[in-house]
Amino acid sequence: MTDTSAETAPLRFARFLPSLLLLLTVFGPISMDLYLPALPALTADLGAATSVAQLTVTACLVGLAAGQLIAGPLSDRFGRRGILLIGVVAYVVTSALCAISPTVELLIAARLVQGLAGGVGIVISQAAGRDICSGAALIRFYGRLTVVGGLAAIIGPLLGGLLNTFADWRGLFVFLTVVGAALLAVSVFAFPETLPPAARTTGGFAQTGRDFRTLLTDRVFLGAVLSQGFLYAALFSYLSGATFVLQGIYGLTPQGYAAAFGLNSAGFMAFGWAAGRSAERWGIRGTLVVGIVVTGLGALGLLASGLAVMPLWVVIGSLFLLAGGVAISSPPATILALADYPRIAGTASSLLGMVRFGFGGVAAPLVGIAGAATVLPLGLVTTVSVLLAAAVYVALAARGPVPAPAPAPSTPVAVPPRGAPD
């Protein structure tokens, strides 16, 4: 499975690699959002119950989390390029299978594998970024990943709604198939190996187990990862409950909701970009603390809106702060998690990604347990999530030396640290 084509990869593509890594983070998450506008039509077309059709979303989310956990250690052992290409090929095939699925059961299975494949792009992007960047450039690069994630959150539902005006739900999956094929073609020519054989892990599953044990006994790593998990639980709760709050309680039209959602996603992007810059001035831990505090202010605003009637601008402002705070926390937390582990960056990234999506997937349904007639469930879930994030950070990651990213390992690509996009 080891890919040796990296040694002959065209050097002229090296400067485009950071931009390609950013694109590779998109195709997994956008798969979860793009077809949501067509979900009611999909339910009717396949004759499925609404709850069963919604499992197509859950399956993709589970796949995104599990795919990262699998792909990360494999990329540490066999290299990034080969694992990435296998993942993108699987994504293209399963997207096509989704488009032709005759039953909802087959669609759910295909969506699970599509999520697994999509998770490969996320984990490889984070790990390869650690391979080719160091120091301030690495901080900025992870800031860009956060920005692109926010952009995907904006583009997914909006693009899905636009495409749904002239294509049915099967057409949306055909679109994802074409996007995957385009990324595959670009990756074949523009993604050289970033982890040379000398830097890879050996020892098979036993070594993978030891790597996981090393990471899970590192207080700083565990604190960074768990705090991110709880903050993303707050973010996924917002994504799950905001439509019921803004449309069901405050009476926004679909266009009004789209505008509010776009504003918050734009805030997520702006705060993520700022965090990549400000971490150089405030420090990694200082920036993470700011992110937790800002997220907490947003959650408290939602809690207050659930305990007493608040005007719409308070709720929208609280959602804006919540999303922005998570964006601020993401780059420094990723640095804390990955910087000290260049040889097992894929494994470290896989745990970080799995916890983010896993905690988010568990928290999102909790918002609907008490019904959709009040903001209180959303306020409670987000506030408790932020309190837990703060607690694990203080208990585990607040002390100890600040990671100083070592120089990126020498690779045949010779991508300089300044390669992270500005």
HELIX and SHEET records of a PDB file:
HELIX    1   1 SER A    5  THR A    8  5                                   4    
HELIX    2   2 LEU A   11  PHE A   16  5                                   6    
HELIX    3   3 LEU A   17  LEU A   24  1                                   8    
HELIX    4   4 PHE A   27  ASP A   33  1                                   7    
HELIX    5   5 LEU A   36  ALA A   38  5                                   3    
HELIX    6   6 LEU A   39  ASP A   45  1                                   7    
HELIX    7   7 THR A   50  ALA A   53  1                                   4    
HELIX    8   8 LEU A   55  PHE A   78  1                                  24    
HELIX    9   9 ARG A   80  ILE A  100  1                                  21    
HELIX   10  10 VAL A  104  ILE A  132  1                                  29    
HELIX   11  11 GLY A  135  LEU A  163  1                                  29    
HELIX   12  12 TRP A  169  ALA A  190  1                                  22    
HELIX   13  13 PRO A  197  ALA A  199  5                                   3    
HELIX   14  14 GLY A  204  LEU A  216  1                                  13    
HELIX   15  15 ARG A  219  THR A  243  1                                  25    
HELIX   16  16 PHE A  244  ILE A  249  3                                   6    
HELIX   17  17 PRO A  254  TRP A  282  1                                  29    
HELIX   18  18 ILE A  284  LEU A  307  1                                  24    
HELIX   19  19 LEU A  312  LEU A  338  1                                  27    
HELIX   20  20 ALA A  345  ALA A  363  1                                  19    
HELIX   21  21 ALA A  364  GLY A  368  5                                   5    
HELIX   22  22 LEU A  376  VAL A  392  1                                  17    
HELIX   23  23 TYR A  393  ALA A  397  3                                   5    
HELIX   24  24 PRO A  417  GLY A  419  5                                   3    
END                                                                             
